[in-house]
């Protein structure tokens, strides 16, 4: 059985990305990132349930790294916007 909390969070992440794009006129890049991350989360859950640790652990590290890179990109773009406003 899939983890309902992880699936719920990823679905909310995807919905938030769509809401930023559609009404806000934002980029499609956050939607692509959300879809890829949702697929990786499903794979991570399935591998964990099946006790297949060889790909499960590196996939978790990859997902953590992707999250850190994405967060760094968001912070960098916010600093650029704040610097341009002043």
C-alpha positions as CSV (number, residue, x, y, z in Angstrom):
1,X,0.0,0.0,0.0
2,X,1.3,3.5,-0.9
3,X,2.1,6.0,1.8
4,X,-1.0,8.3,1.9
5,X,0.9,11.2,3.4
6,X,3.6,11.2,0.8
7,X,1.1,10.9,-2.0
8,X,-1.0,13.6,-0.6
9,X,1.9,16.0,-0.3
10,X,3.1,15.3,-3.8
11,X,-0.5,15.8,-5.2
12,X,-0.6,19.1,-3.4
13,X,2.8,20.0,-4.8
14,X,1.5,19.2,-8.3
15,X,-1.7,21.2,-7.8
16,X,0.3,24.2,-6.5
17,X,2.5,24.1,-9.6
18,X,-0.5,24.0,-11.9
19,X,-2.1,26.9,-10.0
20,X,1.1,29.0,-10.4
21,X,1.2,28.3,-14.1
22,X,-2.4,28.5,-15.2
23,X,-3.9,31.6,-13.5
24,X,-0.6,33.2,-12.6
25,X,0.9,32.9,-16.1
26,X,4.1,31.3,-14.7
27,X,6.6,29.0,-16.3
28,X,5.9,25.3,-17.1
29,X,9.1,24.3,-15.4
30,X,7.6,23.9,-11.9
31,X,5.0,21.5,-13.3
32,X,7.6,19.4,-15.0
33,X,9.6,19.3,-11.7
34,X,6.5,18.4,-9.7
35,X,5.5,15.6,-12.1
36,X,9.1,14.1,-12.1
37,X,9.3,14.3,-8.3
38,X,5.8,12.7,-8.0
39,X,7.0,9.8,-10.2
40,X,10.2,9.5,-8.1
41,X,8.2,9.5,-4.9
42,X,6.0,6.7,-6.2
43,X,9.1,4.7,-7.2
44,X,10.7,5.4,-3.8
45,X,7.6,4.1,-2.0
46,X,7.3,1.0,-4.1
47,X,11.0,0.1,-3.7
48,X,10.7,0.7,0.1
49,X,7.7,-1.5,0.4
50,X,9.4,-4.2,-1.7
51,X,12.5,-4.0,0.6
52,X,14.7,-3.4,-2.5
53,X,17.4,-1.3,-0.8
54,X,20.0,-1.1,-3.6
55,X,18.1,1.4,-5.7
56,X,15.9,2.7,-2.8
57,X,18.7,4.5,-1.0
58,X,20.4,6.2,-4.0
59,X,17.0,7.3,-5.2
60,X,16.3,8.9,-1.8
61,X,19.7,10.7,-1.9
62,X,18.9,11.9,-5.5
63,X,15.5,13.2,-4.4
64,X,17.1,15.0,-1.4
65,X,19.7,16.6,-3.7
66,X,17.0,17.6,-6.2
67,X,15.1,19.3,-3.4
68,X,18.1,21.2,-2.1
69,X,18.9,22.4,-5.7
70,X,15.4,23.5,-6.2
71,X,15.3,25.3,-2.9
72,X,18.6,27.0,-3.8
73,X,17.2,28.1,-7.1
74,X,14.1,29.6,-5.5
75,X,16.1,31.5,-2.9
76,X,18.5,32.8,-5.6
77,X,15.6,34.1,-7.7
78,X,14.0,35.8,-4.7
79,X,17.3,37.6,-4.0
80,X,17.5,38.7,-7.6
81,X,13.9,40.1,-7.4
82,X,14.6,41.8,-4.1
83,X,17.8,43.4,-5.3
84,X,16.2,44.6,-8.5
85,X,13.3,46.2,-6.5
86,X,15.7,48.3,-4.4
